[in-house]
Amino acid sequence: MEIAEIKSQLSIQMVVQHYGLEIKNKHVHCPFHEDKTPSMRVYNDTNTLFCFSGNCTHGNKVIDVIDFIMHKESASRQPINKHQAILKAKSLLGYSENKSVADQFYILQAQLSRSKKALEYLKARGLTSITELGSNHRNGGNQVPYQLPYLKNCIVFPLKNCHGQIVSLYGRSFTSTKKGCHYYLTDRKGLSPSYPKTTTEHLILTESIIDALTLQAHGVLPPNTSVLACFGTNGFTKEHTEAIHKIKNLKKISLFFDGDQAGRTATAKLQTQLQHQYPKLSIGIIDTPADEDINSLWVNNESSELFQT
């Protein structure tokens, strides 16, 4: 779908209304500055907007549907670029194509700021500072379906290959109260948060992606320390091994799993496995309090001192 097609099919009225703005007499309150009297005019014939206020950061210039999406998304929470705005515009049209996983993620990332439940979930988990996340909720009422039905109503996390490219996705439900609620795309590949830097000397393996991101966001980690998530208690994969092989200066691996029976059993098993694979490395275990995990430790205490290594 070309840009010209998007602009001809996606009306400026649809875009404005999608963001909850009401059009009266061809005018709308400009969302980019304090605007008591509507100063942004809607031009249906050219499918554009124009703000006449001298106080507007985007005033006195023509704004088309793609530019409006880009400016509005960037003003809401997470800045997006023109490419992401084009993907968002396509999603508003319900346009279906063989998008790359990365393109799908960028669409979900752009709509995160409009899911109250997703944002509440991130706040409750202490993960509001993490920007590389998406939300796969139904966007725009019934107009736009879920991008990925198997990850619906999930916070979506990117999984990356050794080149830092997004190659798969992981979803964590923000509506279900059932334990777990983890979802992956089929043929899972990639790691989270990313492959460790080759300069890493101390690698910390966590039981889950949320634990790894919590440790990255709130831990007091010394230089040359990296964090890498396993995919559950039995989720140390061949790709994890390949990633570790790429670390030339590695001296120590620490296992930081949950403080329940499953976590302790998995930790002991993985320690033995790693010690056999890497006999020259120090393979240690971080003792997690009973029935706690990294994320719950932060949520219950909000103390970075708990994560000093």
C-alpha positions as CSV (number, residue, x, y, z in Angstrom):
1,M,0.0,0.0,0.0
2,E,1.5,3.3,-1.1
3,I,1.5,6.5,0.8
4,A,-0.8,8.1,-1.8
5,E,-3.3,5.3,-1.4
6,I,-3.3,5.8,2.4
7,K,-3.9,9.5,2.1
8,S,-6.8,8.9,-0.4
9,Q,-8.5,6.2,1.7
10,L,-7.9,7.3,5.3
11,S,-10.0,10.4,6.0
12,I,-8.7,13.1,8.3
13,Q,-12.1,12.9,10.1
14,M,-11.6,9.3,10.9
15,V,-8.1,10.0,12.3
16,V,-9.2,12.9,14.4
17,Q,-12.2,11.0,15.8
18,H,-9.9,8.0,16.5
19,Y,-8.0,10.1,18.9
20,G,-11.2,11.2,20.7
21,L,-11.4,14.8,19.2
22,E,-14.7,16.3,18.3
23,I,-15.2,18.2,15.1
24,K,-17.6,21.2,15.2
25,N,-18.1,23.6,12.3
26,K,-15.0,22.2,10.6
27,H,-12.8,23.0,13.7
28,V,-11.3,21.0,16.5
29,H,-9.4,21.8,19.6
30,C,-5.8,21.5,18.7
31,P,-4.2,18.7,20.7
32,F,-0.7,20.2,20.5
33,H,-1.2,23.2,22.7
34,E,-3.7,24.7,25.2
35,D,-6.6,25.5,23.0
36,K,-9.8,26.9,24.7
37,T,-11.2,28.1,21.4
38,P,-10.8,25.5,18.6
39,S,-8.0,26.9,16.4
40,M,-7.4,23.8,14.2
41,R,-9.4,23.7,11.0
42,V,-10.3,20.5,9.2
43,Y,-10.1,20.6,5.4
44,N,-12.1,17.7,4.1
45,D,-11.4,18.5,0.5
46,T,-7.7,18.2,0.9
47,N,-7.8,15.7,3.8
48,T,-5.6,17.9,5.9
49,L,-5.5,20.0,9.1
50,F,-4.2,23.5,9.8
51,C,-3.7,25.2,13.2
52,F,-3.9,28.9,13.1
53,S,-2.5,29.5,16.7
54,G,0.9,31.1,17.1
55,N,1.3,29.1,20.3
56,C,1.2,25.7,18.5
57,T,4.4,23.7,18.0
58,H,2.9,22.4,14.7
59,G,1.0,25.6,13.8
60,N,0.9,27.5,10.5
61,K,1.7,24.5,8.4
62,V,-0.4,21.9,6.6
63,I,-0.8,18.6,8.5
64,D,-1.8,15.5,6.6
65,V,-3.1,12.2,8.1
66,I,0.3,10.6,8.5
67,D,1.9,13.7,10.0
68,F,-1.0,14.0,12.4
69,I,-0.6,10.4,13.6
70,M,3.1,10.9,14.0
71,H,2.7,14.1,16.0
72,K,-0.2,12.8,18.1
73,E,1.5,9.5,19.0
74,S,4.8,11.2,19.8
75,A,3.0,13.7,22.1
76,S,1.2,10.9,24.0
77,R,4.0,8.7,25.3
78,Q,6.5,7.1,23.1
79,P,7.9,9.1,20.1
80,I,7.4,7.4,16.7
81,N,8.9,8.0,13.3
82,K,7.3,8.4,9.9
83,H,7.5,4.7,9.1
84,Q,5.7,3.8,12.3
85,A,3.1,6.4,11.6
86,I,2.5,4.9,8.1
87,L,2.1,1.4,9.7
88,K,-0.4,2.9,12.2
89,A,-2.3,4.6,9.3
90,K,-2.5,1.2,7.6
91,S,-3.9,-0.4,10.7
92,L,-6.6,2.2,11.0
93,L,-7.7,1.2,7.5
94,G,-7.7,-2.5,8.6
95,Y,-5.1,-3.1,5.9
96,S,-3.7,-6.6,6.0
97,E,-0.4,-7.6,4.5
98,N,2.5,-9.8,5.2
99,K,4.2,-7.5,7.6
100,S,7.5,-8.4,9.1
101,V,7.5,-9.2,12.8
102,A,9.3,-5.9,13.4
103,D,6.5,-3.9,11.6
104,Q,3.9,-5.7,13.6
105,F,5.7,-4.8,16.8
106,Y,6.0,-1.1,15.8
107,I,2.2,-0.9,15.3
108,L,1.6,-2.4,18.7
109,Q,4.2,-0.2,20.3
110,A,2.5,2.9,18.8
111,Q,-0.8,2.0,20.3
112,L,0.4,1.2,23.8
113,S,-0.3,4.6,25.1
114,R,-4.1,4.2,24.4
115,S,-4.6,1.1,26.5
116,K,-5.5,2.0,30.0
117,K,-5.4,-1.6,31.2
118,A,-1.9,-2.1,29.6
119,L,-0.5,1.0,31.2
120,E,-2.0,0.1,34.6
121,Y,-0.4,-3.4,34.3
122,L,3.0,-1.8,33.6
123,K,2.6,0.6,36.5
124,A,1.7,-2.3,38.8
125,R,4.8,-4.2,37.7
126,G,7.1,-1.2,38.0
127,L,7.9,-1.3,34.2
128,T,6.7,2.1,33.1
129,S,10.3,3.1,32.3
130,I,10.6,0.4,29.7
131,T,9.9,1.8,26.2
132,E,10.4,-1.1,23.9
133,L,6.9,-2.6,24.6
134,G,3.7,-2.8,22.7
135,S,0.0,-3.5,23.5
136,N,-2.1,-5.8,21.4
137,H,-5.6,-4.6,22.3
138,R,-8.5,-3.9,20.0
139,N,-7.9,-0.4,18.6
140,G,-10.6,2.0,17.7
141,G,-13.6,0.1,19.0
142,N,-14.6,-2.5,16.4
143,Q,-12.9,-0.8,13.5
144,V,-9.4,-2.4,13.8
145,P,-9.0,-6.0,14.9
146,Y,-6.2,-7.4,17.0
147,Q,-2.9,-7.4,15.1
148,L,-2.0,-10.8,16.4
149,P,-5.0,-12.8,17.6
150,Y,-2.8,-15.3,19.5
151,L,-1.4,-12.4,21.6
152,K,-4.6,-10.5,22.1
153,N,-4.9,-8.3,25.2
154,C,-1.2,-8.8,25.9
155,I,1.8,-6.6,26.7
156,V,4.1,-7.5,23.8
157,F,7.8,-7.8,24.1
158,P,10.3,-8.1,21.2
159,L,12.7,-11.0,20.9
160,K,15.9,-10.2,19.0
161,N,18.5,-12.1,17.1
162,C,22.3,-11.6,17.4
163,H,22.1,-8.6,15.1
164,G,19.6,-6.8,17.3
165,Q,16.8,-7.3,14.9
166,I,13.3,-8.1,16.1
167,V,12.5,-11.7,14.9
168,S,9.7,-12.8,17.2
169,L,7.3,-11.7,19.9
170,Y,6.3,-12.6,23.5
171,G,3.0,-11.7,25.0
172,R,2.0,-11.4,28.7
173,S,-1.8,-11.0,29.3
174,F,-2.8,-7.9,31.1
175,T,-6.5,-9.0,31.5
176,S,-6.3,-12.6,32.7
177,T,-5.8,-13.4,36.3
178,K,-4.6,-17.0,35.6
179,K,-1.1,-17.9,36.7
180,G,1.3,-17.6,33.8
181,C,-0.6,-16.4,30.7
182,H,2.5,-16.4,28.6
183,Y,2.2,-16.5,24.8
184,Y,4.7,-16.8,22.0
185,L,4.5,-16.7,18.2
186,T,4.9,-20.1,16.6
187,D,8.5,-21.0,15.7
188,R,9.9,-18.9,18.6
189,K,13.3,-17.5,18.0
190,G,15.3,-14.6,19.4
191,L,16.2,-13.6,22.9
192,S,15.2,-10.9,25.4
193,P,16.1,-8.2,26.2
194,S,18.8,-8.9,23.6
195,Y,21.9,-10.9,22.9
196,P,24.5,-9.9,25.6
197,K,27.3,-7.7,24.5
198,T,30.5,-9.5,23.6
199,T,32.3,-7.5,26.3
200,T,30.2,-9.0,29.1
201,E,32.1,-10.4,32.0
202,H,29.1,-11.2,34.3
203,L,25.9,-12.7,32.8
204,I,22.7,-12.9,34.9
205,L,20.1,-15.4,33.7
206,T,16.6,-14.8,34.9
207,E,13.6,-17.2,34.8
208,S,11.3,-14.8,32.9
209,I,11.4,-11.8,30.5
210,I,9.6,-9.5,33.0
211,D,12.2,-10.4,35.6
212,A,15.0,-9.6,33.2
213,L,13.5,-6.2,32.4
214,T,12.9,-5.5,36.1
215,L,16.5,-6.1,36.8
216,Q,17.6,-4.0,34.0
217,A,15.3,-1.1,35.0
218,H,16.0,-1.2,38.8
219,G,19.1,-3.2,39.4
220,V,22.4,-1.6,40.4
221,L,24.6,-3.6,38.1
222,P,28.4,-3.1,37.7
223,P,30.0,-2.4,34.4
224,N,30.2,-5.3,31.9
225,T,27.2,-7.0,33.4
226,S,24.4,-8.2,31.2
227,V,21.0,-9.7,31.8
228,L,19.4,-12.4,29.7
229,A,15.9,-14.0,30.2
230,C,15.2,-17.7,30.0
231,F,11.7,-18.8,28.8
232,G,10.6,-20.3,32.1
233,T,12.1,-23.0,34.3
234,N,12.9,-25.2,31.3
235,G,13.5,-22.4,28.9
236,F,17.3,-22.4,28.5
237,T,17.5,-23.0,24.8
238,K,20.1,-23.7,22.1
239,E,20.0,-20.1,21.2
240,H,21.0,-19.1,24.8
241,T,24.0,-21.4,24.4
242,E,24.9,-19.8,21.1
243,A,24.6,-16.3,22.7
244,I,27.0,-17.3,25.5
245,H,29.5,-18.7,23.1
246,K,29.8,-15.3,21.5
247,I,30.9,-13.7,24.8
248,K,34.7,-13.7,24.7
249,N,35.4,-12.1,28.1
250,L,32.8,-14.0,30.2
251,K,34.0,-14.9,33.6
252,K,30.8,-15.6,35.6
253,I,27.2,-16.7,35.2
254,S,24.6,-16.1,38.0
255,L,21.2,-17.8,38.0
256,F,18.5,-15.6,39.5
257,F,15.3,-17.7,39.3
258,D,12.1,-17.7,41.4
259,G,12.1,-18.6,45.0
260,D,9.7,-21.5,44.7
261,Q,10.3,-25.2,44.4
262,A,10.1,-25.2,40.6
263,G,12.6,-22.3,40.4
264,R,15.1,-23.9,42.9
265,T,14.9,-27.3,41.1
266,A,15.5,-25.6,37.7
267,T,18.3,-23.6,39.1
268,A,20.2,-26.6,40.5
269,K,19.7,-28.5,37.2
270,L,20.9,-25.6,35.0
271,Q,23.9,-24.9,37.3
272,T,25.1,-28.4,36.7
273,Q,24.5,-28.2,33.0
274,L,26.4,-24.9,32.7
275,Q,29.2,-26.0,34.8
276,H,29.7,-29.0,32.5
277,Q,29.4,-26.8,29.4
278,Y,31.7,-24.0,30.7
279,P,34.1,-25.6,33.3
280,K,36.3,-22.5,33.4
281,L,33.5,-20.2,34.4
282,S,32.1,-19.5,37.8
283,I,28.4,-20.6,37.9
284,G,26.7,-19.1,40.9
285,I,23.1,-19.0,42.3
286,I,21.4,-15.9,43.7
287,D,19.2,-16.9,46.6
288,T,15.7,-15.6,46.0
289,P,13.5,-15.3,49.1
290,A,10.8,-18.0,49.4
291,D,7.8,-17.5,47.0
292,E,9.3,-14.3,45.5
293,D,10.7,-13.5,42.1
294,I,12.7,-10.5,40.8
295,N,9.6,-8.5,39.8
296,S,7.7,-9.2,43.1
297,L,10.7,-8.2,45.1
298,W,10.7,-4.8,43.3
299,V,6.9,-4.4,43.5
300,N,6.8,-5.2,47.2
301,N,9.9,-3.2,48.3
302,E,10.9,-0.8,45.5
303,S,14.5,-1.0,46.6
304,S,17.4,-1.2,44.2
305,E,19.6,-2.3,47.0
306,L,18.0,-5.8,46.6
307,F,19.5,-6.0,43.2
308,Q,23.1,-5.0,43.8
309,T,25.5,-7.6,42.4
